[in-house]
Amino acid sequence: MHKHPEYDNLHADCQHDITITAKDRLMQAWEECMDHTRNFTKFSHLYEGTEAGQVFADAAVKEGECAASMHDLLETWEEKR
């Protein structure tokens, strides 16, 4: 039994008069990439000297590069405003 059935249809595809822009999604993805980078870096230190540690270190670099490219695009959009 749902306490709030009026919220059953709230999801990304059902926006209810709220426009989610590419910038909104890019900012969310950028924040998630930064979180992943921090976590992978932490894990790489935790397992330093192991195969897993190296995989986490490599993943941290890749996620960091991804976050940087998203940040660059966000800055470009801000400059055009």
MOPAC internal coordinates of N, CA, C and O (Angstrom, degrees):
PM7 1SCF
backbone

  N    0.0000 0     0.00 0     0.00 0    0    0    0
  C    1.4446 1     0.00 0     0.00 0    1    0    0
  C    1.5331 1   109.44 1     0.00 0    2    1    0
  O    1.2310 1   120.61 1   -54.97 1    3    2    1
  N    1.3327 1   116.43 1   125.03 1    3    2    1
  C    1.4592 1   122.20 1  -179.29 1    5    3    2
  C    1.5167 1   111.12 1   -83.74 1    6    5    3
  O    1.2310 1   120.78 1   -42.15 1    7    6    5
  N    1.3115 1   116.11 1   137.85 1    7    6    5
  C    1.4621 1   120.51 1   174.53 1    9    7    6
  C    1.5257 1   110.84 1   -78.30 1   10    9    7
  O    1.2310 1   120.61 1   150.23 1   11   10    9
  N    1.3424 1   116.44 1   -29.77 1   11   10    9
  C    1.4575 1   120.65 1  -176.26 1   13   11   10
  C    1.5276 1   110.53 1  -132.41 1   14   13   11
  O    1.2310 1   119.53 1  -105.21 1   15   14   13
  N    1.3360 1   118.50 1    74.79 1   15   14   13
  C    1.4688 1   119.88 1  -178.21 1   17   15   14
  C    1.5261 1   113.08 1   -63.03 1   18   17   15
  O    1.2310 1   119.78 1   159.12 1   19   18   17
  N    1.3359 1   118.02 1   -20.88 1   19   18   17
  C    1.4638 1   119.85 1   179.89 1   21   19   18
  C    1.5243 1   112.03 1   -66.42 1   22   21   19
  O    1.2310 1   119.96 1   166.23 1   23   22   21
  N    1.3320 1   117.69 1   -13.77 1   23   22   21
  C    1.4608 1   121.50 1   179.61 1   25   23   22
  C    1.5305 1   112.96 1   -98.39 1   26   25   23
  O    1.2310 1   119.86 1  -176.57 1   27   26   25
  N    1.3145 1   117.87 1     3.43 1   27   26   25
  C    1.4596 1   121.14 1  -176.78 1   29   27   26
  C    1.5291 1   113.34 1   -60.14 1   30   29   27
  O    1.2310 1   119.61 1   148.02 1   31   30   29
  N    1.3194 1   118.35 1   -31.98 1   31   30   29
  C    1.4634 1   120.90 1  -176.18 1   33   31   30
  C    1.5200 1   113.62 1   -98.27 1   34   33   31
  O    1.2310 1   119.60 1  -165.74 1   35   34   33
  N    1.3202 1   118.37 1    14.26 1   35   34   33
  C    1.4512 1   120.45 1   179.40 1   37   35   34
  C    1.5240 1   109.80 1   -85.77 1   38   37   35
  O    1.2310 1   120.64 1   -69.16 1   39   38   37
  N    1.3003 1   116.39 1   110.84 1   39   38   37
  C    1.4534 1   123.03 1   175.44 1   41   39   38
  C    1.5198 1   107.88 1  -159.22 1   42   41   39
  O    1.2310 1   119.78 1    -3.42 1   43   42   41
  N    1.2790 1   118.03 1   176.58 1   43   42   41
  C    1.4635 1   122.30 1  -172.23 1   45   43   42
  C    1.5238 1   113.39 1   -59.06 1   46   45   43
  O    1.2310 1   119.94 1   148.88 1   47   46   45
  N    1.3342 1   117.71 1   -31.12 1   47   46   45
  C    1.4559 1   120.19 1  -177.08 1   49   47   46
  C    1.5193 1   113.11 1   -85.53 1   50   49   47
  O    1.2310 1   119.98 1   172.72 1   51   50   49
  N    1.2943 1   117.64 1    -7.28 1   51   50   49
  C    1.4616 1   122.73 1  -178.05 1   53   51   50
  C    1.5261 1   106.99 1  -122.18 1   54   53   51
  O    1.2310 1   120.32 1   -90.49 1   55   54   53
  N    1.3228 1   116.99 1    89.51 1   55   54   53
  C    1.4487 1   121.31 1  -166.14 1   57   55   54
  C    1.5262 1   115.01 1   -85.71 1   58   57   55
  O    1.2310 1   119.01 1   165.36 1   59   58   57
  N    1.3073 1   119.49 1   -14.64 1   59   58   57
  C    1.4653 1   121.76 1   177.22 1   61   59   58
  C    1.5213 1   112.63 1    49.54 1   62   61   59
  O    1.2310 1   120.32 1  -120.42 1   63   62   61
  N    1.3281 1   116.98 1    59.58 1   63   62   61
  C    1.4612 1   123.09 1   176.75 1   65   63   62
  C    1.5173 1   114.00 1    64.35 1   66   65   63
  O    1.2310 1   119.39 1  -163.19 1   67   66   65
  N    1.2943 1   118.77 1    16.81 1   67   66   65
  C    1.4537 1   122.61 1   175.02 1   69   67   66
  C    1.5203 1   106.94 1  -112.25 1   70   69   67
  O    1.2310 1   121.06 1   -55.40 1   71   70   69
  N    1.3146 1   115.57 1   124.60 1   71   70   69
  C    1.4524 1   119.80 1   179.66 1   73   71   70
  C    1.5253 1   109.16 1   -92.86 1   74   73   71
  O    1.2310 1   120.97 1   -58.39 1   75   74   73
  N    1.3099 1   115.74 1   121.61 1   75   74   73
  C    1.4627 1   121.57 1   175.61 1   77   75   74
  C    1.5190 1   106.36 1   -99.72 1   78   77   75
  O    1.2310 1   121.04 1   -65.69 1   79   78   77
  N    1.3003 1   115.61 1   114.31 1   79   78   77
  C    1.4612 1   120.72 1  -174.64 1   81   79   78
  C    1.5324 1   111.47 1   -89.76 1   82   81   79
  O    1.2310 1   121.84 1   -10.53 1   83   82   81
  N    1.3254 1   114.08 1   169.47 1   83   82   81
  C    1.4678 1   119.50 1   174.81 1   85   83   82
  C    1.5201 1   109.45 1   -61.18 1   86   85   83
  O    1.2310 1   120.37 1   143.03 1   87   86   85
  N    1.3348 1   116.90 1   -36.97 1   87   86   85
  C    1.4634 1   120.30 1   178.53 1   89   87   86
  C    1.5233 1   110.61 1   -63.28 1   90   89   87
  O    1.2310 1   120.02 1   137.85 1   91   90   89
  N    1.3338 1   117.57 1   -42.15 1   91   90   89
  C    1.4703 1   120.93 1   177.84 1   93   91   90
  C    1.5208 1   110.63 1   -58.71 1   94   93   91
  O    1.2310 1   121.02 1   132.70 1   95   94   93
  N    1.3155 1   115.66 1   -47.30 1   95   94   93
  C    1.4663 1   119.90 1  -178.66 1   97   95   94
  C    1.5288 1   111.19 1   -67.46 1   98   97   95
  O    1.2310 1   120.42 1   142.29 1   99   98   97
  N    1.3308 1   116.80 1   -37.71 1   99   98   97
  C    1.4640 1   120.68 1   179.30 1  101   99   98
  C    1.5253 1   110.50 1   -65.80 1  102  101   99
  O    1.2310 1   120.25 1   139.35 1  103  102  101
  N    1.3239 1   117.14 1   -40.65 1  103  102  101
  C    1.4622 1   119.81 1   178.19 1  105  103  102
  C    1.5264 1   110.83 1   -63.86 1  106  105  103
  O    1.2310 1   120.36 1   139.52 1  107  106  105
  N    1.3260 1   116.92 1   -40.48 1  107  106  105
  C    1.4618 1   120.38 1   177.99 1  109  107  106
  C    1.5318 1   110.48 1   -64.46 1  110  109  107
  O    1.2310 1   120.49 1   135.38 1  111  110  109
  N    1.3172 1   116.66 1   -44.62 1  111  110  109
  C    1.4630 1   120.67 1  -179.94 1  113  111  110
  C    1.5261 1   110.64 1   -64.59 1  114  113  111
  O    1.2310 1   120.24 1   140.75 1  115  114  113
  N    1.3255 1   117.15 1   -39.25 1  115  114  113
  C    1.4698 1   122.09 1   177.98 1  117  115  114
  C    1.5256 1   110.63 1   -60.53 1  118  117  115
  O    1.2310 1   120.75 1   133.92 1  119  118  117
  N    1.3340 1   116.17 1   -46.08 1  119  118  117
  C    1.4653 1   119.79 1   178.36 1  121  119  118
  C    1.5284 1   111.58 1   -62.55 1  122  121  119
  O    1.2310 1   120.55 1   140.03 1  123  122  121
  N    1.3315 1   116.56 1   -39.97 1  123  122  121
  C    1.4642 1   120.21 1   178.70 1  125  123  122
  C    1.5267 1   111.17 1   -66.41 1  126  125  123
  O    1.2310 1   120.02 1   140.47 1  127  126  125
  N    1.3290 1   117.57 1   -39.53 1  127  126  125
  C    1.4686 1   120.70 1   176.88 1  129  127  126
  C    1.5213 1   110.79 1   -62.32 1  130  129  127
  O    1.2310 1   120.65 1   138.71 1  131  130  129
  N    1.3258 1   116.36 1   -41.29 1  131  130  129
  C    1.4661 1   119.26 1   178.66 1  133  131  130
  C    1.5250 1   110.64 1   -64.04 1  134  133  131
  O    1.2310 1   120.43 1   140.13 1  135  134  133
  N    1.3336 1   116.79 1   -39.87 1  135  134  133
  C    1.4728 1   120.15 1   176.95 1  137  135  134
  C    1.5193 1   110.92 1   -62.37 1  138  137  135
  O    1.2310 1   120.76 1   135.24 1  139  138  137
  N    1.3339 1   116.16 1   -44.76 1  139  138  137
  C    1.4673 1   120.17 1   178.57 1  141  139  138
  C    1.5151 1   110.93 1   -61.41 1  142  141  139
  O    1.2310 1   120.53 1   138.08 1  143  142  141
  N    1.3295 1   116.60 1   -41.92 1  143  142  141
  C    1.4625 1   120.51 1   179.39 1  145  143  142
  C    1.5265 1   110.35 1   -59.47 1  146  145  143
  O    1.2310 1   120.48 1   133.00 1  147  146  145
  N    1.3288 1   116.70 1   -47.00 1  147  146  145
  C    1.4756 1   120.47 1   179.06 1  149  147  146
  C    1.5292 1   110.89 1   -61.50 1  150  149  147
  O    1.2310 1   120.53 1   134.99 1  151  150  149
  N    1.3262 1   116.58 1   -45.01 1  151  150  149
  C    1.4692 1   119.58 1  -179.09 1  153  151  150
  C    1.5246 1   111.79 1   -64.96 1  154  153  151
  O    1.2310 1   120.50 1   134.15 1  155  154  153
  N    1.3330 1   116.64 1   -45.85 1  155  154  153
  C    1.4633 1   119.36 1  -179.41 1  157  155  154
  C    1.5244 1   110.91 1   -63.67 1  158  157  155
  O    1.2310 1   120.54 1   142.68 1  159  158  157
  N    1.3227 1   116.58 1   -37.32 1  159  158  157
  C    1.4671 1   119.89 1   177.45 1  161  159  158
  C    1.5249 1   110.25 1   -63.84 1  162  161  159
  O    1.2310 1   120.74 1   135.26 1  163  162  161
  N    1.3153 1   116.20 1   -44.74 1  163  162  161
  C    1.4719 1   120.83 1   178.32 1  165  163  162
  C    1.5234 1   110.48 1   -60.82 1  166  165  163
  O    1.2310 1   120.41 1   135.86 1  167  166  165
  N    1.3257 1   116.83 1   -44.14 1  167  166  165
  C    1.4673 1   120.30 1  -179.97 1  169  167  166
  C    1.5256 1   111.07 1   -66.26 1  170  169  167
  O    1.2310 1   120.59 1   143.70 1  171  170  169
  N    1.3369 1   116.47 1   -36.30 1  171  170  169
  C    1.4709 1   118.89 1  -179.59 1  173  171  170
  C    1.5238 1   110.58 1   -64.40 1  174  173  171
  O    1.2310 1   120.30 1   144.75 1  175  174  173
  N    1.3275 1   117.03 1   -35.25 1  175  174  173
  C    1.4678 1   120.18 1   176.60 1  177  175  174
  C    1.5264 1   111.21 1   -71.95 1  178  177  175
  O    1.2310 1   121.41 1   142.12 1  179  178  177
  N    1.3189 1   114.91 1   -37.88 1  179  178  177
  C    1.4619 1   120.32 1  -179.64 1  181  179  178
  C    1.5357 1   111.19 1   -63.05 1  182  181  179
  O    1.2310 1   120.63 1   142.79 1  183  182  181
  N    1.3299 1   116.40 1   -37.21 1  183  182  181
  C    1.4672 1   121.10 1  -177.37 1  185  183  182
  C    1.5259 1   111.66 1  -112.03 1  186  185  183
  O    1.2310 1   120.71 1  -152.07 1  187  186  185
  N    1.3274 1   116.25 1    27.93 1  187  186  185
  C    1.4649 1   121.87 1  -178.66 1  189  187  186
  C    1.5271 1   110.66 1   -53.66 1  190  189  187
  O    1.2310 1   121.44 1   -41.11 1  191  190  189
  N    1.3244 1   114.84 1   138.89 1  191  190  189
  C    1.4587 1   120.15 1   179.10 1  193  191  190
  C    1.5100 1   114.37 1    85.25 1  194  193  191
  O    1.2310 1   120.42 1  -176.48 1  195  194  193
  N    1.3413 1   116.80 1     3.52 1  195  194  193
  C    1.4670 1   120.33 1   178.65 1  197  195  194
  C    1.5247 1   108.92 1  -117.93 1  198  197  195
  O    1.2310 1   121.45 1   -12.87 1  199  198  197
  N    1.3227 1   114.82 1   167.13 1  199  198  197
  C    1.4622 1   119.97 1   176.79 1  201  199  198
  C    1.5241 1   110.38 1   -60.62 1  202  201  199
  O    1.2310 1   120.44 1   138.46 1  203  202  201
  N    1.3143 1   116.76 1   -41.54 1  203  202  201
  C    1.4716 1   120.85 1   178.93 1  205  203  202
  C    1.5297 1   110.52 1   -63.08 1  206  205  203
  O    1.2310 1   120.52 1   138.86 1  207  206  205
  N    1.3088 1   116.61 1   -41.14 1  207  206  205
  C    1.4574 1   120.65 1   178.42 1  209  207  206
  C    1.5112 1   111.95 1   -59.09 1  210  209  207
  O    1.2310 1   120.47 1   139.40 1  211  210  209
  N    1.3253 1   116.70 1   -40.60 1  211  210  209
  C    1.4664 1   120.52 1   178.77 1  213  211  210
  C    1.5234 1   111.30 1   -68.34 1  214  213  211
  O    1.2310 1   120.60 1   140.05 1  215  214  213
  N    1.3345 1   116.45 1   -39.95 1  215  214  213
  C    1.4705 1   119.78 1   177.85 1  217  215  214
  C    1.5295 1   109.86 1   -61.48 1  218  217  215
  O    1.2310 1   120.58 1   136.10 1  219  218  217
  N    1.3392 1   116.50 1   -43.90 1  219  218  217
  C    1.4612 1   119.59 1   178.01 1  221  219  218
  C    1.5260 1   111.47 1   -64.47 1  222  221  219
  O    1.2310 1   119.98 1   140.35 1  223  222  221
  N    1.3272 1   117.64 1   -39.65 1  223  222  221
  C    1.4642 1   120.97 1   178.85 1  225  223  222
  C    1.5302 1   110.73 1   -62.86 1  226  225  223
  O    1.2310 1   120.46 1   136.24 1  227  226  225
  N    1.3244 1   116.72 1   -43.76 1  227  226  225
  C    1.4619 1   121.14 1   177.91 1  229  227  226
  C    1.5270 1   111.04 1   -63.22 1  230  229  227
  O    1.2310 1   120.85 1   137.92 1  231  230  229
  N    1.3208 1   115.98 1   -42.08 1  231  230  229
  C    1.4648 1   120.60 1   179.12 1  233  231  230
  C    1.5264 1   110.91 1   -64.42 1  234  233  231
  O    1.2310 1   120.15 1   142.42 1  235  234  233
  N    1.3213 1   117.32 1   -37.58 1  235  234  233
  C    1.4640 1   120.99 1   178.62 1  237  235  234
  C    1.5248 1   110.10 1   -61.81 1  238  237  235
  O    1.2310 1   120.28 1   137.85 1  239  238  237
  N    1.3268 1   117.07 1   -42.15 1  239  238  237
  C    1.4629 1   120.96 1   179.03 1  241  239  238
  C    1.5257 1   110.43 1   -63.76 1  242  241  239
  O    1.2310 1   120.39 1   133.97 1  243  242  241
  N    1.3286 1   116.87 1   -46.03 1  243  242  241
  C    1.4691 1   120.71 1  -178.74 1  245  243  242
  C    1.5276 1   111.04 1   -63.95 1  246  245  243
  O    1.2310 1   120.34 1   136.02 1  247  246  245
  N    1.3220 1   116.95 1   -43.98 1  247  246  245
  C    1.4685 1   119.95 1   178.63 1  249  247  246
  C    1.5218 1   110.88 1   -65.45 1  250  249  247
  O    1.2310 1   120.49 1   142.61 1  251  250  249
  N    1.3274 1   116.67 1   -37.39 1  251  250  249
  C    1.4561 1   120.49 1   177.13 1  253  251  250
  C    1.5184 1   111.84 1   -62.65 1  254  253  251
  O    1.2310 1   120.83 1   139.10 1  255  254  253
  N    1.3225 1   116.02 1   -40.90 1  255  254  253
  C    1.4632 1   120.42 1   177.23 1  257  255  254
  C    1.5258 1   110.64 1   -64.74 1  258  257  255
  O    1.2310 1   120.69 1   139.37 1  259  258  257
  N    1.3155 1   116.29 1   -40.63 1  259  258  257
  C    1.4625 1   121.53 1   177.66 1  261  259  258
  C    1.5358 1   110.11 1   -62.27 1  262  261  259
  O    1.2310 1   120.52 1   133.47 1  263  262  261
  N    1.3229 1   116.62 1   -46.53 1  263  262  261
  C    1.4649 1   120.95 1   179.08 1  265  263  262
  C    1.5201 1   110.47 1   -61.62 1  266  265  263
  O    1.2310 1   120.16 1   139.88 1  267  266  265
  N    1.3270 1   117.30 1   -40.12 1  267  266  265
  C    1.4616 1   121.20 1  -179.93 1  269  267  266
  C    1.5260 1   111.47 1   -64.16 1  270  269  267
  O    1.2310 1   120.12 1   138.51 1  271  270  269
  N    1.3228 1   117.38 1   -41.49 1  271  270  269
  C    1.4674 1   119.70 1  -179.85 1  273  271  270
  C    1.5275 1   110.65 1   -67.40 1  274  273  271
  O    1.2310 1   120.26 1   142.83 1  275  274  273
  N    1.3246 1   117.10 1   -37.17 1  275  274  273
  C    1.4681 1   120.20 1   176.59 1  277  275  274
  C    1.5264 1   110.58 1   -66.25 1  278  277  275
  O    1.2310 1   120.77 1   138.89 1  279  278  277
  N    1.3171 1   116.14 1   -41.11 1  279  278  277
  C    1.4625 1   120.65 1   178.21 1  281  279  278
  C    1.5291 1   110.72 1   -62.78 1  282  281  279
  O    1.2310 1   120.33 1   138.21 1  283  282  281
  N    1.3330 1   116.97 1   -41.79 1  283  282  281
  C    1.4604 1   120.74 1   178.65 1  285  283  282
  C    1.5268 1   111.41 1   -60.29 1  286  285  283
  O    1.2310 1   120.61 1   137.95 1  287  286  285
  N    1.3205 1   116.45 1   -42.05 1  287  286  285
  C    1.4664 1   119.77 1   179.21 1  289  287  286
  C    1.5235 1   110.49 1   -66.46 1  290  289  287
  O    1.2310 1   120.22 1   137.28 1  291  290  289
  N    1.3217 1   117.18 1   -42.72 1  291  290  289
  C    1.4649 1   120.21 1   177.44 1  293  291  290
  C    1.5323 1   111.11 1   -59.75 1  294  293  291
  O    1.2310 1   120.04 1   137.81 1  295  294  293
  N    1.3303 1   117.52 1   -42.19 1  295  294  293
  C    1.4599 1   120.97 1   177.53 1  297  295  294
  C    1.5288 1   111.46 1   -63.10 1  298  297  295
  O    1.2310 1   120.40 1   138.70 1  299  298  297
  N    1.3267 1   116.84 1   -41.30 1  299  298  297
  C    1.4622 1   121.12 1   178.23 1  301  299  298
  C    1.5216 1   110.41 1   -60.17 1  302  301  299
  O    1.2310 1   120.89 1   135.65 1  303  302  301
  N    1.3361 1   115.91 1   -44.35 1  303  302  301
  C    1.4672 1   119.08 1   178.61 1  305  303  302
  C    1.5165 1   111.71 1   -63.86 1  306  305  303
  O    1.2310 1   119.98 1   142.34 1  307  306  305
  N    1.3161 1   117.64 1   -37.66 1  307  306  305
  C    1.4620 1   121.21 1   179.27 1  309  307  306
  C    1.5243 1   110.46 1   -66.31 1  310  309  307
  O    1.2310 1   120.03 1   140.84 1  311  310  309
  N    1.3152 1   117.56 1   -39.16 1  311  310  309
  C    1.4643 1   121.34 1  -179.77 1  313  311  310
  C    1.5190 1   111.60 1   -65.54 1  314  313  311
  O    1.2310 1   120.41 1   150.77 1  315  314  313
  N    1.3362 1   116.81 1   -29.23 1  315  314  313
  C    1.4681 1   121.34 1  -178.86 1  317  315  314
  C    1.5243 1   112.07 1   -80.00 1  318  317  315
  O    1.2310 1   119.86 1   168.44 1  319  318  317
  N    1.3182 1   117.88 1   -11.56 1  319  318  317
  C    1.4743 1   120.94 1  -178.42 1  321  319  318
  C    1.4802 1   112.05 1   -71.06 1  322  321  319
  O    1.2310 1   120.10 1   180.00 1  323  322  321

